[in-house]
Amino acid sequence: MAAAVATAAGIAVLAPAAAQAQPARTDTVVSVQAAAQKPAHLTVGSYKAYLKKNWAKGGRETAAKFAKLTPAQQRKFLRHLEDRKVYEALRNQVEGGFGRSLHIVDPYNEDVEFVTDVTARIAKDDAGTLTVRFSVQERIFDIPVTTETITVKGATQGEGRSKKAVTKAHLKNVNAAIAITAGPTRAASKGAVTRGSVTWTAKPQVRAFGAKKVVKEQGAAAVVVKTNRSFVASLANV
């Protein structure tokens, strides 16, 4: 994946808490049984019904764009949605400085591309509040289908510097092949470093995607001192 390189290398984002061990055999049985109850593939009809059900969550806009595709393109669109490898490839790591924006487009194949957007700024308020917004989006035939976004805020000066950092996560998903949920956001501020993260869990809704869930970790960290005002952000499979 492409990345914008700057001076923030080495700033670690928060790691998820260690998962408790679960009996592997039970998980496997439950996973196989659940997969057997799901439809094998998405169809044009089932996808249109899904969009209508999610009309206010991006379904309206997606339905209008999906309707403009040719029948052959619609079928390819659905195959890309249920291709596990495509969603697993939705990841990136970027670094940069404050006061600028990044916009990176990474082609996956002739139909699919991944778009990364980052804004990083420091407000002119008493706390010198920093904000890093990091978003990674999957697009098929130029139609956005999944966008995972994290926003991290924290103070850089004054008494507010010791206050708790804030992390917010936002999801927009119109991929009917997976149901994505966000875990609790994590945030921390210590000295000159502010960081935050969230874990996304994608559960298959069709058998073509596979039986196992896909877990991604998205995080951002920033350091603000006289000699270094930079950030690093990443979205990765875990």
C-alpha positions in Angstrom: 0.0 0.0 0.0 1.2 3.6 -0.6 2.2 5.7 2.3 3.1 9.3 2.9 6.4 9.3 4.9 7.3 11.9 7.5 8.9 12.0 10.9 6.4 10.2 13.1 7.9 6.7 12.7 8.0 4.8 15.9 4.9 6.2 17.6 2.9 3.2 18.5 -0.9 3.1 18.4 -2.8 1.4 21.2 -2.9 -2.4 21.0 -6.2 -4.3 21.6 -6.5 -6.0 25.0 -5.4 -9.6 24.9 -8.3 -11.9 23.9 -9.4 -14.6 26.3 -8.7 -18.1 25.1 -11.8 -19.9 23.9 -12.2 -23.6 23.2 -11.2 -24.0 19.5 -13.4 -27.0 18.8 -16.6 -25.2 20.1 -15.8 -22.1 18.0 -15.3 -24.2 14.9 -18.6 -26.1 15.3 -20.6 -22.9 16.0 -18.9 -21.2 13.0 -19.6 -24.0 10.6 -23.3 -24.3 11.8 -23.8 -20.5 11.4 -22.2 -20.5 7.9 -24.5 -23.3 6.8 -27.6 -21.2 7.6 -26.4 -18.2 5.5 -27.1 -17.8 1.7 -24.4 -19.0 -0.6 -24.1 -15.7 -2.5 -25.5 -12.2 -2.9 -28.0 -11.7 -5.7 -29.0 -8.5 -7.4 -32.5 -8.9 -5.8 -31.2 -9.5 -2.3 -28.7 -6.6 -2.5 -31.4 -4.2 -3.6 -33.5 -5.4 -0.7 -30.6 -4.9 1.6 -30.0 -1.3 0.4 -33.7 -0.5 0.8 -33.5 -1.8 4.4 -30.5 0.5 5.0 -31.9 3.4 3.1 -30.9 6.1 5.6 -27.5 4.6 6.2 -26.1 5.0 2.7 -28.6 2.7 0.9 -30.3 5.5 -1.0 -27.1 6.8 -2.6 -25.7 3.4 -3.3 -28.9 2.1 -4.8 -29.0 5.0 -7.3 -25.4 4.4 -8.4 -25.8 0.6 -8.5 -28.8 1.0 -10.8 -26.6 2.8 -13.3 -24.3 -0.2 -13.7 -24.8 -2.7 -16.5 -26.2 -6.1 -15.5 -22.7 -7.6 -16.0 -21.1 -4.9 -13.8 -23.8 -5.5 -11.1 -22.9 -9.2 -11.0 -19.1 -8.3 -10.8 -19.9 -5.7 -8.1 -21.6 -8.4 -5.9 -18.7 -10.9 -6.5 -16.3 -8.3 -5.2 -18.4 -7.6 -2.2 -18.3 -11.2 -1.1 -14.6 -11.7 -1.9 -12.9 -12.1 1.4 -9.5 -11.2 -0.1 -10.8 -7.8 -1.2 -11.9 -6.8 2.3 -8.7 -8.2 3.8 -6.7 -5.9 1.5 -8.5 -2.8 2.8 -5.6 -1.5 4.9 -2.9 1.2 4.9 -0.4 3.1 7.0 0.4 6.8 6.6 2.6 9.3 8.3 2.8 13.1 8.0 2.8 16.5 9.6 0.1 18.8 10.9 -1.6 21.5 8.9 -2.0 19.4 5.7 -4.3 16.7 4.3 -3.4 13.4 2.6 -5.5 11.8 -0.2 -4.1 8.4 -1.4 -5.7 6.2 -4.0 -4.5 2.6 -4.3 -5.9 0.5 -7.1 -6.6 -3.1 -6.1 -7.7 -4.3 -9.6 -9.5 -2.8 -12.6 -12.8 -2.5 -10.6 -11.7 -1.9 -7.0 -9.7 0.8 -5.4 -8.9 1.8 -1.8 -9.0 5.5 -0.8 -7.2 6.9 2.2 -7.9 10.4 3.6 -6.1 12.0 6.5 -6.5 15.5 8.0 -4.3 16.7 10.9 -4.6 20.1 12.5 -3.9 21.9 15.8 -6.5 24.4 16.9 -5.6 27.9 18.1 -7.6 27.4 21.4 -6.0 27.6 24.9 -5.4 23.9 24.9 -4.0 23.7 21.4 -6.3 20.9 20.7 -5.0 18.5 18.1 -7.3 16.4 15.8 -6.2 13.6 13.5 -9.0 12.1 11.3 -8.0 8.9 9.4 -10.3 7.2 7.0 -9.9 4.2 4.6 -12.5 3.4 2.0 -13.2 0.6 -0.4 -14.8 1.6 -3.7 -16.1 -0.7 -6.4 -16.8 0.9 -9.9 -16.3 4.2 -8.0 -19.1 3.4 -5.6 -18.1 3.6 -1.9 -19.0 0.4 -0.1 -17.1 0.4 3.2 -15.5 3.4 5.0 -13.8 2.9 8.4 -12.8 6.2 10.1 -11.2 7.1 13.4 -10.8 10.6 14.9 -8.4 11.2 17.8 -8.3 14.4 19.8 -6.1 15.7 22.6 -4.6 18.8 24.2 -1.1 19.9 23.3 -0.5 22.7 25.9 -1.7 24.2 29.1 -3.5 22.4 31.9 -5.7 20.6 29.4 -2.7 18.7 28.2 -3.1 16.2 31.1 -6.8 15.7 30.3 -8.0 12.4 28.8 -7.7 12.0 25.1 -10.8 11.3 23.0 -11.3 8.8 20.2 -14.3 8.5 18.0 -15.0 5.8 15.4 -17.4 6.0 12.5 -18.4 3.3 10.0 -20.3 3.5 6.7 -20.9 0.0 5.2 -23.2 -1.0 2.4 -21.4 -4.4 1.8 -24.2 -6.9 2.4 -21.7 -9.7 2.5 -20.4 -8.6 5.9 -21.8 -7.1 9.1 -19.2 -4.8 10.7 -19.2 -3.7 14.3 -16.9 -1.5 16.3 -15.4 -2.5 19.7 -14.9 0.1 22.5 -12.6 3.0 21.4 -9.3 3.4 23.3 -7.5 6.7 23.9 -4.5 7.8 25.9 -2.5 11.0 26.4 1.0 10.9 28.0 3.4 13.8 27.7 3.7 14.9 24.1 2.0 11.8 22.7 -1.8 11.4 22.1 -3.1 8.2 20.6 -6.3 6.2 20.0 -7.6 3.1 18.4 -10.6 0.9 17.7 -11.2 -2.7 16.6 -13.5 -3.5 13.7 -15.1 -7.0 13.5 -16.6 -8.1 10.2 -18.9 -11.2 10.4 -19.7 -13.0 7.1 -23.3 -12.9 5.9 -22.9 -15.2 2.9 -21.0 -18.5 2.6 -19.0 -17.2 -0.3 -17.1 -14.8 2.1 -16.0 -17.7 4.3 -17.0 -18.9 7.8 -14.4 -16.9 9.8 -14.7 -13.2 10.8 -12.2 -10.6 9.8 -10.8 -8.4 12.5 -9.1 -5.0 11.8 -7.3 -2.6 14.1 -7.4 1.1 13.2 -5.4 3.6 15.2 -3.7 7.0 15.1 -1.0 8.6 17.3 0.5 12.1 17.3 3.4 13.8 18.9 3.6 17.6 19.3 6.9 19.1 20.5 9.0 22.0 19.2 11.1 19.8 17.1 8.4 17.3 16.0 4.8 17.9 15.1 3.7 14.7 13.3 1.3 11.7 13.3 1.2 8.1 12.2 -2.1 6.2 11.5 -2.8 2.7 10.3 -5.5 0.2 9.5 -4.4 -3.4 9.6 -5.7 -7.0 9.9 -5.1 -8.7 13.3 
